[in-house]
Amino acid sequence: MLAVMAADIALTLVGQPSHYWNQPSAAQEFNRLLAWGMRMGPTMAIAGYVCYLAGAFALATYLPGRLASIVALTFVLAHFAAGSGWVVYRFHLGLSGLYVYAFAVSAALVALATESREPSKTHASGPDGP
């Protein structure tokens, strides 16, 4: 979840016009609340992102059972969609870029899901070995 969110944030920051870093009022962002924060300056925008990531992580960690999974997946899908906009429209990578981005996110999600299901190999043979 955090990786997809961080990728969207990185795409947002990299996608800003070069003069944004000296002139924050030049921020380009569709989300009005985020655009407001970005216009406060890059330092405030990054601090806001860190707080946002921490809050999202806390929700996904401390909510009970399925609700935590739903919240985590909501953040993944929302930030994947937002990042896709940058990939397709700002960086002009079109559908090819979208598919590569989708493949990378999917591969990461499958790897994490598979890893969490596999039993630990260090304890499979017992404390004295096989």
C-alpha positions in Angstrom: 0.0 0.0 0.0 2.7 2.5 1.0 4.7 1.7 -2.1 1.9 2.5 -4.4 1.1 5.7 -2.4 4.7 6.7 -2.5 4.9 6.1 -6.2 1.9 8.4 -6.8 3.5 11.1 -4.6 6.8 10.8 -6.4 5.0 11.0 -9.8 3.2 14.1 -8.5 6.4 15.8 -7.4 8.4 14.9 -10.4 5.5 15.9 -12.7 5.5 19.5 -11.4 6.7 22.2 -13.7 10.4 23.1 -13.1 9.5 26.5 -11.7 7.2 25.0 -9.0 10.3 24.5 -6.8 10.9 28.3 -6.7 7.3 29.4 -7.2 4.9 27.0 -5.4 1.8 28.8 -6.8 2.6 27.0 -10.0 1.6 23.6 -8.5 -0.3 21.4 -10.9 -2.6 19.0 -9.1 -6.2 18.0 -9.8 -7.0 17.2 -6.1 -8.0 20.6 -4.6 -6.9 19.8 -1.1 -3.5 18.5 -2.3 -3.1 21.5 -4.6 -3.7 23.8 -1.7 -1.0 22.0 0.4 1.4 22.1 -2.5 1.0 25.8 -3.0 2.2 26.2 0.6 5.6 25.1 -0.7 7.5 21.9 -1.3 8.6 21.5 2.3 5.0 21.8 3.6 3.8 19.5 0.8 6.3 16.8 1.7 5.5 17.1 5.4 1.8 16.8 4.5 2.6 13.7 2.5 4.5 12.1 5.4 1.6 12.7 7.8 -0.9 11.4 5.2 1.2 8.2 4.7 1.4 7.7 8.5 -2.3 8.1 8.9 -3.1 5.7 6.1 -0.7 3.2 7.5 -2.2 3.5 11.0 -5.7 3.0 9.6 -4.7 -0.1 7.6 -2.8 -1.5 10.6 -5.1 -0.9 13.5 -8.6 -1.3 12.0 -10.1 -4.7 12.6 -9.9 -7.6 10.0 -11.5 -7.1 6.7 -12.1 -3.4 7.3 -8.3 -2.9 7.4 -8.0 -4.9 4.1 -10.7 -2.8 2.5 -9.1 0.4 3.6 -5.6 -0.7 2.3 -7.1 -1.8 -1.0 -8.9 1.5 -1.3 -5.7 3.4 -0.9 -3.9 1.2 -3.4 -6.6 1.6 -6.0 -7.0 5.3 -5.5 -3.3 6.0 -5.7 -2.8 3.7 -8.6 -5.5 5.6 -10.5 -4.0 9.0 -9.5 -0.5 7.8 -10.5 -1.8 6.5 -13.8 -3.0 10.0 -14.7 0.6 11.3 -14.4 2.0 8.3 -16.3 -0.4 8.7 -19.2 -1.0 12.4 -19.5 1.9 14.3 -17.9 4.7 12.0 -19.0 2.9 11.1 -22.3 3.6 7.4 -21.9 0.1 6.5 -23.1 -1.4 3.1 -22.6 1.9 1.3 -22.9 3.1 3.3 -19.8 -0.1 2.5 -18.1 0.3 -1.2 -18.7 3.9 -1.2 -17.5 2.9 0.7 -14.3 -0.1 -1.7 -13.8 2.2 -4.7 -14.2 4.7 -3.3 -11.7 2.0 -2.6 -9.1 0.4 -6.0 -9.7 3.7 -7.9 -9.4 4.5 -6.1 -6.1 1.0 -7.0 -4.7 1.3 -10.6 -5.8 4.8 -10.9 -4.4 3.6 -9.5 -1.0 0.5 -11.7 -0.9 2.5 -14.8 -1.8 5.2 -14.0 0.7 2.7 -13.5 3.5 1.1 -17.0 2.8 4.3 -19.1 2.6 5.4 -20.8 5.9 8.7 -19.7 7.3 11.5 -21.9 6.0 13.6 -21.3 9.1 11.1 -23.2 11.3 10.0 -25.9 8.9 12.6 -28.5 9.9 12.6 -27.9 13.6 15.3 -26.6 16.0 17.7 -29.5 15.4 17.6 -29.5 11.6 16.1 -32.0 9.2 
